[in-house]
Amino acid sequence: MRIANVWTVAAAAVAVLAGCGGGGGEAASTAATAFSASVPVASSSKAPQWVPSRNDTWQWQLSGSINTSYPAQVYDIDLFDAPQATINHLKAQGHRVICYFSAGSAENWRPDYKQFASSDKGNNLAGWAGERWLDTRSANVRNIMQARLALAVSKGCDGIEPDNVDGYTNKPGFPLNSATQADYNLFIANAAHARGLAVALKNDLEQIDKLGASFDFAINEQCHELDECDGYDAFLASGKAVFNAEYAKSYVKNTRGARDALCRSAKAAQMRTLVLPEALDDSFRFSCD
């Protein structure tokens, strides 16, 4: 394996595990300094109740009325928007359910948006109206994420997809770096495992060597188009699943056999690959499985 030493959550961050809920004002501003340097020790969180296998097929739909007719073993759907009846139906049919939420941004249409303090919210995400990067060092942000994990448990989710966990590679409006990101991502992984939830490493290929051992599977966008799928070689060799989505028009239209070649490459790598609309609204779906 190419996995390096993993980091654990700093003591100041772990201290927030006891509570949930939002905060604001001066307390939240002070909480933004709660991050401190982590030490390279192994994660101690318990194993989740279920993890996907490399052979599991998947469906990913985050908007619109959820189509439950696909024979995929795993469905990835929105934590807040997916009706409880849909989750219950999927599980009754033997599917596993992964619940999506953004762990690194505040979306102004979410029911818990007002719990984020003004000091928690940074720059806008380019191309995503109403969404702002979060200061992931903030204890208040981490409390809100723990409440989201509790919601995932209460709704019967088997695992989670925490999105936007690579803010330090963008322009978040905070002095985030590789160390603060690793600390936060491991905080999410440990908090998920403590609740029996499987957890995906979403994109963040730059840190997979450091973080891979603490995540149960990966979700990637466009690694074929961007020619970076080999970054998952060691992760796949360890037996973990990689769910991949591609959006390029050449794959959608199968221009000069582009999708055929994509699927041959995906199957050879044992990656579970879908060609989907960027809106993830099930307006079309091509599966390599």
Beta strands, then each sheet from edge to edge (+ up, - down):
strand 1: 58-60
strand 2: 74-78
strand 3: 96-102
strand 4: 105-107
strand 5: 121-124
strand 6: 131-134
strand 7: 159-163
strand 8: 198-202
strand 9: 217-221
strand 10: 241-246
strand 11: 272-275
strand 12: 286-287
sheet 1: 1+ 2+ 3+ 7+ 8+ 9+ 10+ 11+ 12-
sheet 2: 4+ 6- 5+
end
